[in-house]
Amino acid sequence: MTNTKTPIHLEYILGLTAFAAGSVDVISFVKLGGVFASAMTGNLAFLALYLARGSFHAAIGSLIALVGFILGGVLGTLQTRGKSNHDALNTLLETETILLLLIAILWLPSTHTQGSFVTDMLILMLSLAMGLQSIIGKKVNLSNIPTVVFTSTLTNMVIAITDSLASGKFSLPKDTKRQSASFSLYFAGALCAGILATLNWQVIIVLPFAAVTWALMRHLRAKPE
């Protein structure tokens, strides 16, 4: 019988990148002028709102995030062409780790004034990292879970839980448990970032870097499938 057990390092990548996305969304929203670097649906809504209000300085930040996310997706797609899934994940995680390190280096000594060149660069780089991470989610390919936005994941969880309760089985499929874990880790990342933002600790930027670096280390130790 074929062993279909999911390699544990893929579970780590999924959870850790979900944590990173949650922290990045709070960081970008609280510290960089009310934009989302990961959740493009919310970011697109804010872009429309800012334009409707004539708040063009705020709109520029949302537009930069949208462009950065698209560029990250393009970069991730190009980086993985012709590579095995294992090698593709290596490349993607290495690139995101380096990018998040560069962001931390730029972040720590700077002030984050809305509309400044440094702030716009940070928005661009963070959204680029999240666009790249969206391709990581595609390569991990577990339970239809993206690693950057969780609205569809929540919908799938509600459907599965409702079906389970309605049928009287009271047991959740493995996919739903994995979706719930990823959803919770996104929240945990956002919560940790929120606490550090409230305390005004500059080391907040280390959260996504540490999470993705951990994911990379787990993957580098894994054998190709």
N, C-alpha and C positions, 0 to 999 in steps of 0.2 A: 504494500500500500504506500502511496506517495506521501511524504511528509510535507504538509502544507503549513507548518508552524511558521509564524512570522518572525524573522530575525529580530532579536531584541534591540539591536542598534537602530533599527528603523522606528521602533516605538519611541526611543529616546529622541531621535531627530524630530519626530512629529511633535512630541510634548515640549521640547526645549525651544523649538522655533515658534510654537504657539505662545509660549511665555514671552519670547522676544517681541513678537508682534504686539501683544498687549502692552508691554512696557513702552514700546516705540510710539504707539498711538497716544498714550498719556503724555509722554515726553513732548511730542510734536504739538499736541493740542494746548498743553499748559504753558510750555516754555517758548514756543515758536509762533505764537500768534493765532491760535485757534484753527489749525489745520490738522488733518489726519495724514500720516505718512503711509499707513497700511490700509485702512478701511476706505477704499475709493468711493463706495456708494455714499457714505456720509460726507466725504470730501467734495464730491460732485454736487451734493445738495448745498453745502456751504458755499461753494463757488457760485452757484446760481443765486443764493440769498445775498451774498456780498455784492454781486453785480446788480441785483434788483434794488439794493439800498444805495448804490453808488459808492460803496466802500471799496474803491479800486485797489488801495494798498493791501487790504485783506484779501481781495480776490487774486492778486498776484501770487501770494503765498500758496493758495489752493491750486492755482494753475501750475505753479512750479512743481508741487507735489504730484499732480496728475501726470505731468510730463516725465518727471523722474521715475515714477512707477512704470510707465510704459517703456522707458529706456531700459529699466532693470529687467523687464520681461524680455525685451529684445536681446539684451546682453546674455541673459540666461539661456535663451533658446539657441543663440549662436554658439555659446560655449559647449553645449551638450550635443551638437550635431555629430553623428557618426561615432559616439562614445557609448560604451556599455553603461548600464544604469549605475553600477558601482563607481565607475570612473567619473561619470557625470556628476554624481552627488559629491564626490571628492572635490571636483573643480568648483562647483557651486558653493559649497560650504567654505572652502578656502577663500574664494573671492569675497563672500559676504563677511567673513571674519576680518580680512584685511580692510575692507571698506568700513566696517564698524570701528576698527582700531583707528583709522584715519579720522573718522568722525569724532572719536573721543579725544584725539590729540588736538583737533580744531576746537572742540567744545570747551575743554577745561579752562583755558586761559581767557576765554572771550566772554563778553556780555551779549545777551541775546535780545537786541532791540529790534522790534518788528520793522521790516522793510530794509534793514541793513544788509550789506553784502554778505557778511558772515552768516547771518540768520538765513538768508535765502540759499546760501550754499549748504547749510546744514539740512534745510528742508529737502533740497534736491538730493543730497547724499543719502539721507534716511529713507526717502521714498524709493530711490534707486535700489537700496538694500532690500526693501520690502518687495519691490517688483521682482528682483532676483529670487527672493525667498518664495514667491508664488510659484516659480518653476521648480524649486525644491519640493514643494508640496505635490506637484504633478509627478515628480520622479519617485518620491516615497510611495505615493499611490496606495494609501491605506484607508479603507472605509469611506472613500469619497470625501476626505477631509482636506480642505485647503489649509494653508498655514498662516494666512494673513487676514481673513475675514470669516466670521462664523455664523452669519445669518442663515445660510442654507444648512449648516450643521445643526443649528437649533431647530430648524424645521424638521429635519430628519429625526432628531431626537424626540420631538413631540409626536410625530407619526408613530414611531416604534413604541414609545411608552404607552400611547393611547391604545394602539392595537393590542399590546400585551395585556393591559388592564381590561379591555373590552372582551378579550378572549378568555380571561380568567386564568391565564398561565402564570402571570406575575414573575416572569423571568425575561431578562433583556438579552437580545442578541449581542454577540461580541462586538459588532460594529457600533452599536449604540453605547456600549460601555466605553469603547475607545473614543467615540465622539464626545461623550460626557467628560472624559478625562482631559481631552484637548481643550474643550470649552472652559473647563475649570482652570486649566493652566493659563489660558489667555487672560482670564479674570485675575488670577494670581499675579501675573506679570503687570497688569494694569494697577492692581492694588499696591504692589511693592513700589511701583513708580509713583503712584499717587502719594504714598506716605513720604517718600524722599522729596517729592516736589513740594509738599506741604512744609517740610523741614528746610526746604531750599538748599539741599545738598547737591553740589555739582557732580558728585559721583553717581548721580542717577543714570548718567550715560553709560556707565559700566554694566548695567543690567543686561541689555540686549547683547553686548559684546561677550559677556561671560556665558550667557546661555548658548549662543551660537558656537562659541569656542568649545564648550563642553560637547555639543552635538558633533562637531568636527572630530574631536578626540575619540569619541565613541566609534565614529565611522572609520577612522583610520585604523583602529584596532580590529575591525571586523574583516572577515575573509569575504572575498567576492562570492556572490551566490552562484 
